Amino acid sequence: MVKRTSLQTAGCPVARALDVIGDWWSLLIIRDAFDGVRRFGEFQEGLGIAKGMLATRLRDLTERGILETAPASDGSAYREYVLTEKGRGLFLVVVALRQWGEAHLYKPTEQRSTLVEAKSGAAVARLELRAKDGRVLSWAETKVQQPAAVSCGPKLRRPKAQRVRAPARSRVAR
């Protein structure tokens, strides 16, 4: 099994965020937590994830401060998983992924869930990036400004001297 490269000290905020929540199971657990899922069995049943994998993801999300455990709301001996303030800060990330999926992964007539305002039932507006003065910005109107001493990502590839080359294959037809 390939060892996962840690991005926790990367100079790029995107890389560091992905180090915490970068796998799809973790994001789906976070999505379900926003939808009110709180117990291990509920996560397992709703996601169809193996119990061992779920236990690992919940432990990691708890250790990284995205979730915390709390006494069960019904007074039973169970513990529940609750989003922390840090975890609730991921709401716009989940909404952005949802809206991207709605725009690019569904046919116009295909049914899907919709994010709506709780009180009115009206669909929420699309997220937009805005300048400080309120103007809507496109990706082409932004850039990442880095301090001179900071790299925006780890070198995920080994230096050429350390790379293992596959043996050359014969080009002779068989």
C-alpha positions in Angstrom: 0.0 0.0 0.0 1.3 3.5 -0.9 1.9 5.7 2.1 -0.2 8.9 1.9 1.8 12.1 1.6 1.0 14.6 4.4 0.1 18.1 3.3 -0.4 19.5 6.8 2.7 21.8 6.5 2.2 22.8 2.8 2.3 26.6 2.1 -1.0 26.4 0.2 -4.3 26.6 2.1 -6.0 24.3 -0.4 -3.4 21.6 0.2 -3.7 21.9 3.9 -7.5 21.7 3.7 -7.3 18.6 1.5 -5.0 17.0 4.1 -7.9 17.2 6.6 -11.0 16.5 4.4 -9.6 15.4 1.0 -11.1 12.0 0.6 -14.7 11.6 -0.6 -15.8 9.5 2.4 -14.9 12.3 4.8 -16.8 14.9 2.7 -19.8 12.6 2.6 -19.7 12.2 6.3 -19.5 16.0 6.8 -22.4 16.4 4.3 -24.5 13.9 6.3 -23.6 15.7 9.6 -25.0 18.9 8.1 -28.1 17.0 7.3 -28.5 15.9 10.9 -26.9 12.5 11.0 -25.2 12.0 14.4 -24.8 8.3 15.2 -22.3 5.8 13.9 -25.1 3.4 12.7 -26.9 6.2 10.9 -23.7 7.2 9.0 -23.0 3.6 8.2 -26.5 2.8 7.0 -26.9 6.0 4.9 -23.5 5.8 3.3 -23.1 2.1 2.9 -19.5 2.4 4.1 -17.7 -0.5 5.8 -17.7 -0.1 9.6 -13.9 -0.2 9.9 -13.5 2.5 7.2 -16.2 4.7 8.9 -14.6 4.3 12.3 -11.3 5.4 10.8 -12.8 8.5 9.1 -14.9 9.5 12.2 -11.8 9.2 14.4 -9.7 11.2 11.9 -12.4 13.9 11.6 -12.6 14.1 15.4 -8.9 14.2 15.9 -8.6 17.1 13.4 -11.4 19.1 15.1 -14.1 18.8 12.4 -16.4 16.6 14.6 -16.7 16.1 18.3 -18.5 13.5 20.3 -21.3 14.4 22.6 -23.7 12.4 24.9 -26.7 11.1 22.9 -29.5 13.6 22.7 -32.0 10.9 23.7 -30.2 10.2 27.0 -29.1 6.8 26.0 -25.5 5.5 26.6 -24.5 6.2 23.0 -22.3 9.0 21.8 -23.1 11.2 18.9 -20.9 13.0 16.4 -21.5 16.7 16.1 -19.9 19.3 13.8 -17.6 21.7 15.6 -17.3 25.3 14.7 -14.3 24.3 12.4 -16.5 21.6 10.9 -19.5 24.0 10.4 -17.0 26.3 8.5 -17.0 23.7 5.7 -20.7 24.4 4.9 -19.8 26.6 1.9 -17.4 24.0 0.6 -20.2 21.4 0.6 -22.6 23.9 -1.0 -20.0 24.8 -3.7 -19.5 21.1 -4.5 -23.2 20.6 -4.6 -23.8 23.5 -7.0 -20.9 22.4 -9.2 -22.4 18.9 -9.4 -25.9 20.4 -10.2 -24.4 22.5 -13.0 -22.2 19.9 -14.6 -23.2 16.3 -13.7 -27.0 16.2 -14.2 -29.1 16.2 -17.3 -31.6 19.1 -17.3 -34.5 16.8 -16.7 -32.8 14.5 -14.2 -34.2 14.6 -10.7 -31.9 15.5 -7.8 -32.1 16.9 -4.3 -32.2 20.7 -3.9 -30.8 22.9 -1.2 -33.5 25.3 0.0 -34.1 27.8 2.7 -35.5 26.1 5.8 -38.2 28.7 6.4 -39.4 29.6 2.9 -38.6 26.4 0.9 -37.1 28.6 -1.8 -34.0 27.3 -3.6 -30.8 29.0 -2.4 -28.9 31.3 -4.8 -25.7 30.2 -6.5 -22.5 31.0 -4.6 -20.5 33.8 -6.1 -17.0 35.1 -5.4 -17.0 38.9 -4.7 -14.5 41.6 -4.5 -14.4 43.8 -1.4 -16.4 46.4 -3.3 -19.2 43.8 -4.1 -18.3 43.1 -7.7 -18.7 39.4 -8.8 -15.2 38.0 -9.7 -14.4 35.2 -12.1 -11.4 32.9 -11.7 -9.6 34.9 -14.4 -9.9 38.1 -12.3 -8.0 36.5 -9.3 -4.5 35.3 -8.5 -2.8 33.7 -5.6 -0.3 36.0 -4.0 2.4 34.1 -2.1 5.1 35.3 0.2 8.5 34.8 -1.3 9.5 32.0 1.2 6.3 30.0 0.7 5.7 27.3 -1.8 2.0 26.5 -2.6 2.5 22.8 -2.6 4.8 20.0 -1.6 6.9 18.3 -4.2 4.7 15.2 -4.5 7.1 13.6 -7.0 10.5 12.2 -6.0 13.6 14.0 -7.3 14.7 12.4 -10.6 17.7 10.7 -8.9 15.3 8.8 -6.6 12.8 7.7 -9.2 12.6 4.1 -10.0 12.4 3.5 -13.7 10.4 0.6 -15.1 12.5 -1.8 -17.2 12.4 -1.0 -20.9 10.0 -3.2 -22.8 11.0 -4.9 -26.0 9.2 -3.4 -29.1 9.5 -6.6 -31.0 6.1 -7.8 -32.2 5.1 -11.2 -31.0 
